[in-house]
């Protein structure tokens, strides 16, 4: 019977773990709020909630009108209870 080589098994395991980590990290996309952008279209592709690009970051709203009744825009996000 042929003996297994422990060194080969260790290298194979390390390669498997490395490939798994790379595929996991590579598939992560940043939250639209923190993603850098140059226009609103980039933001909408990441998350339809974020329609605008303001100062290089995706935001939900700009100014008063974009949030609906009883909501206000604060720092690019719609918040409850204000108008």
Secondary structure, DSSP 8 states (H G I E B T S, - for coil): -----HHHHHHHHHHHHHHHHHHHHHT----GGGSB-SSHHHHHHH-TT--EEETTEEES--SSTTS-TTEEEETTEEEET--
